[in-house]
């Protein structure tokens, strides 16, 4: 496996909160707790944008190749023009904004925060279209697959249709009493994968005969022992059917085959 190290003249000073590849290019958007949003051209290994603001950035997403959004610890949602590097505040929560997603299908921006609210915005006018409350717990993770919005709240994953977001269309309790840390949609299939704080991964299929399952993905260290650590993030490779990657608190990355339920590689 070939790896490339991205080098910065001004290194990232705090935790990286999110990495996103651009919709049509090999540009990588990076948000971090050092209050900077960075855009990196992976092909030429050059830093194209480094835009600072007044708050730690908890999440980021693209609208298109030139527009991006961030979720801030100062309760603000910011829009960035990546060409001019100008940014402005387009909306607010009552507490830290933890997640932000953009839907190209509905032209909506969706944000979630520690105020236990999910807010839907018109990305063009920045007008608030509606708000949902999650009284049980804060939204820990959020993902989009077409018009389906997936959110992790407590130990459950809830699905919403962006065309009619007033009520969830699917709720699945995965690990009773165990917080879900991240949720991601399955490519080429109707379903999702969710990771928990105790190291479990749940694979769920929707509208399919395939049965879902839960497995432990604790990393195996050099001495052969397994460690219970949270699953921090999950990512799919759109070019490889049913393969996904998990990353955890101890710096381990594992590649899995969802169909055969096997670990393919760990490093």
WOGIHU-V119881 format. One record per residue. N is the residue number from 0. RES is the residue in one letter. D_LAST is the distance of its C-alpha to the last C-alpha in Angstrom with 2 decimals. Layout:
# WOGIHU-V119881
{{N,RES,D_LAST} {N,RES,D_LAST}}
This chain:
# WOGIHU-V119881
{{0,X,10.39} {1,X,12.51} {2,X,11.70} {3,X,14.67} {4,X,15.22} {5,X,18.02} {6,X,20.54} {7,X,23.39} {8,X,26.73} {9,X,26.93} {10,X,23.48} {11,X,22.64} {12,X,24.20} {13,X,22.81} {14,X,20.22} {15,X,19.30} {16,X,20.71} {17,X,20.14} {18,X,19.02} {19,X,21.24} {20,X,21.86} {21,X,25.59} {22,X,27.47} {23,X,28.54} {24,X,26.76} {25,X,23.49} {26,X,24.38} {27,X,21.89} {28,X,23.54} {29,X,22.11} {30,X,23.84} {31,X,23.39} {32,X,25.26} {33,X,26.87} {34,X,29.32} {35,X,28.33} {36,X,27.50} {37,X,25.97} {38,X,25.99} {39,X,23.92} {40,X,24.74} {41,X,21.48} {42,X,23.52} {43,X,25.59} {44,X,23.17} {45,X,26.02} {46,X,26.54} {47,X,29.34} {48,X,30.04} {49,X,29.69} {50,X,31.98} {51,X,32.57} {52,X,34.29} {53,X,35.54} {54,X,32.86} {55,X,29.18} {56,X,27.61} {57,X,25.93} {58,X,25.28} {59,X,26.22} {60,X,27.04} {61,X,28.87} {62,X,32.36} {63,X,32.43} {64,X,31.51} {65,X,33.79} {66,X,33.83} {67,X,31.20} {68,X,31.49} {69,X,30.01} {70,X,30.30} {71,X,31.50} {72,X,31.88} {73,X,35.58} {74,X,36.14} {75,X,36.39} {76,X,35.08} {77,X,35.16} {78,X,35.58} {79,X,34.58} {80,X,36.22} {81,X,33.52} {82,X,36.20} {83,X,38.48} {84,X,35.87} {85,X,38.44} {86,X,37.43} {87,X,39.58} {88,X,39.43} {89,X,40.16} {90,X,39.88} {91,X,39.35} {92,X,38.31} {93,X,39.89} {94,X,36.67} {95,X,33.18} {96,X,31.98} {97,X,28.49} {98,X,27.87} {99,X,29.35} {100,X,29.32} {101,X,31.60} {102,X,33.10} {103,X,34.37} {104,X,36.37} {105,X,38.46} {106,X,38.15} {107,X,37.25} {108,X,35.08} {109,X,33.85} {110,X,33.02} {111,X,32.32} {112,X,32.80} {113,X,33.19} {114,X,36.85} {115,X,35.86} {116,X,37.00} {117,X,35.73} {118,X,37.83} {119,X,38.42} {120,X,39.62} {121,X,41.34} {122,X,39.20} {123,X,42.31} {124,X,44.81} {125,X,42.32} {126,X,44.62} {127,X,43.33} {128,X,43.65} {129,X,43.00} {130,X,41.20} {131,X,39.69} {132,X,39.40} {133,X,36.71} {134,X,38.67} {135,X,36.34} {136,X,33.39} {137,X,31.78} {138,X,29.67} {139,X,26.04} {140,X,24.61} {141,X,26.30} {142,X,25.67} {143,X,28.03} {144,X,28.37} {145,X,31.68} {146,X,34.35} {147,X,32.35} {148,X,31.20} {149,X,28.66} {150,X,28.59} {151,X,26.94} {152,X,29.67} {153,X,29.37} {154,X,28.12} {155,X,29.30} {156,X,28.54} {157,X,31.66} {158,X,32.45} {159,X,35.20} {160,X,37.02} {161,X,37.44} {162,X,40.88} {163,X,42.08} {164,X,39.85} {165,X,42.37} {166,X,40.99} {167,X,37.67} {168,X,37.63} {169,X,34.96} {170,X,33.75} {171,X,31.22} {172,X,30.59} {173,X,27.16} {174,X,26.53} {175,X,29.91} {176,X,29.88} {177,X,26.16} {178,X,25.40} {179,X,23.46} {180,X,21.11} {181,X,20.39} {182,X,21.84} {183,X,21.23} {184,X,23.43} {185,X,22.55} {186,X,23.34} {187,X,25.98} {188,X,27.00} {189,X,28.87} {190,X,26.59} {191,X,23.79} {192,X,20.60} {193,X,20.65} {194,X,18.37} {195,X,20.07} {196,X,20.09} {197,X,19.73} {198,X,16.48} {199,X,18.28} {200,X,17.98} {201,X,21.28} {202,X,21.89} {203,X,25.54} {204,X,27.68} {205,X,30.97} {206,X,34.06} {207,X,32.44} {208,X,33.03} {209,X,29.34} {210,X,28.83} {211,X,26.23} {212,X,24.00} {213,X,21.89} {214,X,18.93} {215,X,16.84} {216,X,13.14} {217,X,12.57} {218,X,9.22} {219,X,9.90} {220,X,9.96} {221,X,10.92} {222,X,14.46} {223,X,14.04} {224,X,15.14} {225,X,14.22} {226,X,14.63} {227,X,16.61} {228,X,15.29} {229,X,16.38} {230,X,14.80} {231,X,15.41} {232,X,15.12} {233,X,14.93} {234,X,15.25} {235,X,16.65} {236,X,16.79} {237,X,20.59} {238,X,20.59} {239,X,18.72} {240,X,20.75} {241,X,19.36} {242,X,15.64} {243,X,14.07} {244,X,10.99} {245,X,10.83} {246,X,9.90} {247,X,11.34} {248,X,13.28} {249,X,11.06} {250,X,8.57} {251,X,5.86} {252,X,5.46} {253,X,6.54} {254,X,8.98} {255,X,12.27} {256,X,15.61} {257,X,18.33} {258,X,21.04} {259,X,19.91} {260,X,18.04} {261,X,15.12} {262,X,11.35} {263,X,10.54} {264,X,6.84} {265,X,3.78} {266,X,0.00}}
